[in-house]
């Protein structure tokens, strides 16, 4: 017999499962508030070189001082990173005569002046992470995702060894501690280290929340569970826009997005350990205690804890069968086990490439909120809001078209939308906004599908290892995505072309994965092979 048969006895989707999913949605909301925080934490407002005061400037307006001190770019705006070595007073007579002698133009010598109308302070304005230091600004997001990448490996292994709930509690506590330390950073180095450690801790939430909820629900409600969990990611996305709009100072913004970890820690006490994992580890007595609680809450009162308490003989026999079955299956498994057998090897290689492409294109779009004619806060909110209907559509699509077709085509369409915006001229802001929002919807649809799809591809005894490995690939994509923006110095459209190419190629690879629609979750490696 299989675990799903036992779920039918105790209720595969009742009040017990609804309570678990409601509690697990709290940390799920918190995740995007950190994962996409870079958009506001490291935002770079308009700026120009600081100009030292001179006696000759006494009777000049601010605009005239800028005119004679800072060269203009071809579009007529003042340069952000250059200044004249000496004031060019002749420009007061004819500002269109820009100096042809480039030797009088130099990099900023006295720091920068920032426009604080939108942000009170960001890490860019705090430590002047602009111009030659722009790479360090983008690297902040990369450091965070490197931490998430390392955490995917660590928590994937530890949650299979020590349990889902224990590691989820540890992840939340560490996220709270390191998040608050990030807010208290007094140097860029301290911020880089604490954000990396926050990424490690938050990776546990990203990795464990969905499988823990999924392992308690029956086959019929698996898709609904995955979509519901994903919707709360979008809610967090929109709440980030609201938090950033209300809190314009980066220290306090970090506090605001980290504080929700505390209620999540308190509520987690009501969430049980995965019964699947407990049985796989031979802890049948403890698993049966949780199963009994589930049965009672779901109104299945004929389910008892032992034969001495009048437990039906059939249930008791099934319990023993489960114990033997999982005892034989439970061995020593590692990430290497994902590549030992032919079918698992193919699944692991292809799913790894798909996860990389999904995350690379998703974060590439999510971290590019400018150029669409909307404010950065409205762009963040709209990009989050479009994800909800995208998930609703996927709820129907993955059950009709199947997981594989849905995964492949959402990725390919994401790439095509990104590519289309390369061809659309910049002045067409409305059209660019519509295409970008469509692309963001497809991108989120791909992310929603890949979480559900991957959790169904791997057997129970390797599921967390599989999720850990694919999460590692996703975070690798997330870590590289912000650095790709630096390629605009080579060619303005090169970042978008890169995101487009990766999304389309990874979508094509998704066609090589097996379909899992309406199939039981595999328990052992032999079920996959």
C-alpha positions in Angstrom: 0.0 0.0 0.0 1.0 3.7 -0.4 0.8 6.7 1.9 -2.1 8.1 -0.3 -4.2 5.1 0.7 -3.6 6.0 4.4 -4.5 9.6 3.7 -7.9 8.5 2.4 -8.5 6.9 5.8 -7.8 10.0 7.8 -9.0 12.7 5.3 -6.7 13.9 2.5 -7.9 17.5 2.6 -9.9 18.7 5.6 -9.6 21.2 8.5 -6.3 19.7 9.5 -4.6 20.4 6.1 -6.3 23.8 5.8 -4.8 24.8 9.2 -1.3 23.7 8.2 -1.5 25.5 4.8 -2.7 28.7 6.5 0.2 28.7 8.9 2.7 27.9 6.3 1.5 30.8 4.1 2.9 33.3 6.7 6.6 32.5 6.0 5.7 32.2 2.3 4.5 35.9 2.3 7.8 36.9 3.9 10.0 35.3 1.2 9.6 37.8 -1.7 9.9 40.7 0.6 13.6 39.7 1.0 14.2 38.1 -2.4 13.1 41.3 -4.3 14.2 43.8 -1.6 17.2 44.7 -3.7 14.9 46.8 -5.9 14.5 49.3 -3.1 17.4 48.5 -0.7 19.9 49.3 -3.5 17.9 51.7 -5.6 20.0 54.4 -7.2 18.3 57.8 -7.4 19.3 60.4 -10.0 22.7 61.9 -9.0 25.5 64.1 -10.2 29.0 65.1 -9.0 29.2 67.2 -5.9 30.5 70.7 -6.9 32.7 72.5 -4.4 31.6 76.0 -3.6 33.5 78.9 -5.2 33.3 82.7 -4.9 32.4 82.9 -8.6 29.2 80.9 -8.0 27.6 83.5 -5.6 25.3 85.1 -8.1 24.5 81.9 -10.1 21.4 79.7 -9.8 21.7 76.0 -9.1 20.9 75.2 -12.7 23.6 77.6 -13.9 26.2 76.0 -11.6 25.4 72.6 -12.9 25.6 73.9 -16.5 29.2 75.2 -16.2 30.4 72.3 -13.9 28.9 69.1 -15.4 29.0 67.9 -19.0 25.8 66.9 -20.7 25.0 63.5 -22.2 23.8 63.1 -25.8 20.2 63.1 -24.6 20.7 66.5 -23.0 20.7 65.3 -19.3 23.6 66.0 -17.0 26.2 63.3 -16.6 26.0 61.3 -13.4 29.7 60.3 -13.2 31.7 63.1 -14.8 32.5 66.8 -14.2 34.6 69.6 -15.7 38.0 70.0 -14.1 37.4 73.8 -14.3 34.1 75.7 -14.6 33.1 76.4 -18.2 31.6 79.9 -17.9 31.3 80.4 -21.6 28.4 77.8 -21.5 26.3 80.5 -19.8 26.2 82.4 -23.1 25.5 79.3 -25.3 24.8 76.0 -23.5 24.6 74.1 -26.7 28.4 74.5 -27.3 29.6 71.5 -25.3 33.4 71.4 -25.0 35.1 69.2 -27.6 38.3 68.9 -25.5 37.8 65.7 -23.5 40.8 66.3 -21.3 38.9 68.9 -19.2 36.4 66.2 -18.3 37.1 64.0 -15.3 35.4 61.6 -12.9 33.7 63.0 -9.8 36.3 64.2 -7.3 34.2 65.3 -4.3 31.5 62.7 -4.1 27.9 62.9 -5.3 24.7 64.8 -4.7 21.6 62.6 -4.8 17.9 63.3 -5.4 16.2 62.4 -2.2 12.6 63.0 -3.4 11.9 59.3 -3.8 14.3 57.6 -1.3 15.4 59.1 2.0 18.4 56.8 1.8 19.5 53.5 0.2 22.8 51.6 0.3 23.8 53.4 -2.9 23.5 56.8 -1.3 24.9 55.6 2.0 28.2 54.3 0.6 28.3 56.0 -2.9 27.8 52.7 -4.8 27.5 54.5 -8.2 29.6 55.0 -11.3 32.9 53.0 -10.8 31.4 51.4 -7.7 28.1 50.4 -9.5 29.3 46.7 -9.6 29.3 46.5 -5.8 25.7 47.7 -5.8 24.6 44.9 -8.1 26.8 42.5 -6.2 24.7 43.0 -3.1 21.9 41.0 -4.7 24.4 38.4 -5.9 25.8 38.0 -2.4 22.3 37.4 -1.1 21.6 34.7 -3.8 24.9 33.1 -3.2 23.8 32.7 0.4 20.4 31.2 -0.8 22.4 28.9 -3.1 24.5 27.6 -0.2 21.4 27.3 2.0 19.6 25.2 -0.6 22.3 22.5 -0.4 22.5 22.7 3.4 18.8 22.7 4.2 18.0 20.2 1.5 20.3 17.7 3.2 19.4 18.6 6.8 15.7 18.5 6.3 15.9 15.0 4.9 18.0 14.0 7.9 16.6 15.9 10.8 13.0 16.6 9.7 11.1 19.3 7.8 9.7 21.1 10.9 12.9 21.3 12.9 14.8 22.8 10.0 12.0 25.2 9.2 12.1 26.5 12.8 15.9 26.9 12.6 15.5 28.7 9.3 13.0 31.2 10.7 15.1 32.0 13.8 18.2 32.6 11.8 16.3 34.7 9.2 15.1 37.0 12.0 18.6 37.3 13.6 20.5 37.9 10.4 17.8 40.2 9.0 18.0 42.5 12.0 21.8 42.4 11.9 21.6 43.5 8.2 19.5 46.5 9.3 22.1 47.5 11.9 25.0 47.3 9.3 27.6 50.1 9.7 29.7 49.3 6.6 29.2 47.7 3.2 31.3 44.7 4.2 29.0 44.0 7.2 25.9 44.4 5.0 27.3 42.0 2.4 28.1 39.3 5.0 24.8 39.6 6.9 22.7 39.6 3.7 24.6 36.5 2.5 23.8 34.8 5.9 20.2 36.0 5.6 20.0 34.3 2.2 21.3 31.1 3.7 18.6 31.1 6.4 15.8 32.1 4.0 16.7 29.3 1.7 15.2 26.9 4.3 11.8 28.6 4.1 11.9 28.5 0.3 12.9 24.9 0.3 10.8 23.3 3.0 7.4 25.2 3.2 5.9 23.7 0.0 7.0 20.1 0.4 5.9 20.1 4.1 2.4 21.2 3.1 2.3 19.0 0.0 3.2 15.8 1.9 0.0 16.2 4.0 -2.5 16.5 1.2 -4.0 13.9 -1.2 -3.3 13.6 -4.9 -6.5 15.5 -5.9 -5.6 18.6 -4.0 -1.9 18.7 -4.7 -2.2 21.2 -7.5 -4.5 23.4 -5.5 -1.9 23.3 -2.6 0.9 24.3 -4.9 -1.0 27.2 -6.4 -2.3 28.5 -3.0 1.2 28.5 -1.6 2.4 30.4 -4.7 -0.3 33.0 -4.5 1.0 34.1 -1.1 4.4 34.7 -2.7 2.6 37.3 -4.9 0.8 38.8 -1.9 4.3 39.3 -0.4 5.4 40.8 -3.6 2.7 43.5 -3.4 3.2 44.0 0.3 6.9 44.8 -0.5 5.7 47.6 -2.7 3.6 49.0 0.1 6.3 48.6 2.7 8.9 50.3 0.5 6.5 53.1 -0.3 5.8 53.8 3.4 9.4 53.2 4.6 11.9 55.2 2.5 15.0 54.7 4.8 16.8 51.4 4.0 17.7 50.5 7.7 14.0 50.6 8.7 12.9 48.9 5.5 15.0 45.9 6.4 13.4 45.9 9.9 9.9 46.1 8.4 10.4 43.1 6.0 12.2 41.0 8.7 9.8 41.4 11.6 7.1 39.1 10.1 9.5 36.2 10.9 8.5 36.5 14.6 4.8 35.6 14.2 5.8 32.8 11.8 8.0 31.3 14.5 5.2 31.4 17.1 2.6 29.9 14.7 4.9 27.1 13.6 4.4 25.2 16.9 0.9 24.1 15.6 2.4 22.5 12.4 3.2 18.8 12.7 6.2 17.1 11.3 5.7 15.3 7.9 4.2 11.9 8.6 5.7 10.7 5.3 9.2 11.6 6.5 8.6 10.1 10.0 7.5 6.8 8.5 10.4 6.8 6.0 12.8 7.2 9.0 11.0 4.3 10.9 9.4 6.7 13.4 6.0 5.1 13.0 4.7 5.7 16.5 5.3 9.4 16.2 3.9 9.5 12.7 0.8 7.7 13.9 0.3 10.3 16.6 0.1 13.0 14.0 -2.1 10.9 11.8 -4.5 10.4 14.7 -4.6 14.1 15.3 -5.3 14.6 11.6 -8.1 12.0 11.6 -9.8 13.5 14.6 -9.7 17.1 13.3 -11.0 15.9 10.0 -13.9 14.0 11.7 -12.5 10.4 11.1 -12.9 9.2 14.6 -12.6 5.5 13.9 -8.8 6.0 13.5 -7.1 5.1 16.8 -3.5 5.1 18.0 -3.1 1.3 18.7 -5.0 -2.0 18.8 -5.5 -1.5 22.6 -7.6 1.5 21.8 -9.9 -0.5 19.5 -8.1 0.6 16.3 -9.6 -1.4 13.4 -7.5 -4.4 12.5 -7.1 -3.3 8.9 -5.7 0.1 10.0 -3.2 -1.7 12.3 -2.2 -4.1 9.6 -1.6 -1.2 7.2 0.5 0.5 9.8 2.8 -2.5 10.0 3.0 -2.8 6.2 3.9 0.9 6.0 6.6 0.3 8.7 8.1 -2.6 6.8 7.9 -0.8 3.4 9.6 2.3 4.6 12.2 0.5 6.6 13.3 -1.3 3.4 13.3 1.9 1.5 15.0 4.2 4.1 18.7 4.1 3.5 21.5 6.5 3.3 20.8 8.8 0.4 22.7 11.9 -0.8 22.7 14.3 -3.7 24.8 11.7 -5.6 21.8 9.4 -5.5 20.0 11.8 -7.8 22.4 10.8 -10.6 23.0 7.1 -10.0 20.1 5.6 -12.0 19.3 6.5 -15.7 15.8 8.0 -15.3 16.6 10.0 -12.1 19.8 11.2 -13.8 17.8 12.5 -16.8 15.2 14.1 -14.5 17.9 15.8 -12.4 19.9 17.2 -15.3 16.8 18.5 -17.1 15.1 19.9 -14.0 18.3 21.6 -13.0 18.5 23.5 -16.3 14.8 24.4 -16.2 15.1 25.8 -12.6 18.1 27.8 -13.7 16.2 29.3 -16.6 13.1 30.0 -14.6 14.9 31.8 -11.8 17.3 33.6 -14.2 14.5 35.1 -16.3 12.2 35.7 -13.3 14.7 37.8 -11.3 16.0 39.4 -14.5 12.5 40.8 -15.1 11.7 41.4 -11.4 14.8 43.6 -10.9 14.2 45.7 -13.9 11.4 48.1 -12.8 12.3 51.1 -14.9 11.7 52.1 -18.5 8.0 51.4 -18.5 6.6 54.8 -17.6 5.5 53.7 -14.1 6.9 54.6 -10.7 9.1 52.0 -9.1 6.5 51.3 -6.4 3.6 50.9 -8.9 5.8 48.7 -11.1 6.5 46.4 -8.2 2.9 46.3 -7.2 1.6 45.6 -10.8 4.3 43.0 -11.3 3.1 41.3 -8.1 -0.6 41.6 -8.9 -0.3 40.1 -12.4 1.1 37.0 -10.8 -2.2 36.1 -9.2 -4.3 35.7 -12.4 -1.3 33.9 -13.9 -1.4 31.4 -11.1 -5.2 31.0 -11.5 -4.8 30.2 -15.2 -2.0 27.7 -14.3 -4.3 26.0 -11.8 -6.6 25.0 -14.8 -3.8 24.6 -17.3 -1.6 22.2 -15.5 -4.6 19.9 -14.9 -5.7 20.0 -18.6 -2.5 20.5 -20.7 -0.3 18.7 -18.1 2.8 19.8 -16.2 5.3 19.3 -19.0 3.6 21.4 -21.7 2.7 24.1 -19.2 6.3 24.3 -18.0 7.8 24.5 -21.4 5.5 27.0 -23.0 5.4 29.4 -20.1 9.2 29.6 -20.2 9.3 30.1 -24.0 6.6 32.8 -23.9 8.5 34.6 -21.1 11.6 34.7 -23.3 9.6 35.9 -26.3 8.1 38.8 -24.3 11.6 39.8 -23.1 12.9 39.7 -26.6 9.9 41.7 -27.9 10.7 44.6 -25.6 14.2 44.7 -27.1 12.6 45.5 -30.5 10.0 48.0 -29.2 11.4 51.6 -29.2 11.8 53.2 -25.7 9.3 56.0 -26.3 6.4 53.5 -26.6 6.2 53.2 -22.8 2.6 51.9 -22.8 3.2 49.1 -25.2 6.5 48.2 -23.4 4.6 48.1 -20.1 1.9 45.8 -21.5 4.5 43.4 -22.9 6.6 43.5 -19.7 3.6 42.8 -17.6 2.6 39.8 -19.9 6.2 38.5 -19.6 6.1 38.8 -15.9 2.9 36.9 -15.8 4.4 34.1 -18.0 7.5 34.1 -15.8 5.5 33.7 -12.6 3.4 31.0 -14.3 6.7 29.1 -15.0 7.9 29.5 -11.4 4.5 28.3 -10.1 4.6 25.2 -12.3 8.2 24.3 -11.6 7.7 24.1 -7.8 4.7 21.8 -8.2 6.2 19.8 -11.0 9.6 19.2 -9.3 8.0 18.0 -6.0 6.1 15.4 -8.1 9.2 14.2 -10.0 11.3 13.0 -7.1 10.5 10.1 -4.8 9.8 10.7 -1.1 13.1 9.5 0.1 14.9 11.9 -2.2 12.4 14.7 -2.5 14.1 17.2 -0.3 17.5 16.3 -1.8 15.9 16.9 -5.2 14.4 20.1 -4.1 17.7 21.2 -2.6 19.6 20.5 -5.8 17.1 22.2 -8.1 16.9 25.1 -5.7 20.7 25.4 -5.9 20.4 25.7 -9.6 17.6 28.3 -9.3 19.6 30.4 -6.8 22.6 30.2 -9.1 20.4 31.7 -11.8 19.2 34.3 -9.3 22.7 35.1 -8.3 23.8 35.7 -11.9 20.7 37.6 -12.9 21.6 41.0 -11.3 25.2 40.9 -12.6 23.9 40.6 -16.2 22.6 44.2 -15.9 26.3 45.3 -16.0 26.5 44.0 -19.6 24.6 47.1 -20.8 28.0 48.8 -20.9 28.9 46.5 -23.8 25.5 46.8 -25.6 22.4 48.5 -24.1 20.1 45.5 -25.0 22.6 42.7 -24.2 21.0 41.9 -20.7 17.5 41.5 -22.2 18.9 39.4 -25.1 20.6 37.1 -22.5 17.5 36.7 -20.4 15.5 35.9 -23.6 17.9 33.3 -24.9 18.2 31.5 -21.5 14.4 31.4 -21.0 13.7 30.0 -24.5 16.5 27.3 -24.3 15.4 26.1 -20.8 11.8 25.9 -22.0 12.9 23.6 -24.8 14.7 21.4 -22.2 11.4 21.0 -20.2 10.0 18.9 -23.1 12.4 16.2 -22.1 10.9 15.7 -18.6 8.2 13.0 -17.8 4.6 14.0 -17.3 3.3 13.6 -13.7 -0.4 14.6 -14.1 -2.7 12.5 -11.9 0.1 10.1 -10.9 0.8 9.2 -7.3 3.9 10.7 -5.6 6.7 8.2 -6.1 7.9 6.7 -2.7 11.1 4.9 -3.7 13.6 5.1 -6.5 12.1 2.0 -8.1 8.8 3.9 -8.6 10.7 6.4 -10.7 12.7 3.9 -12.7 
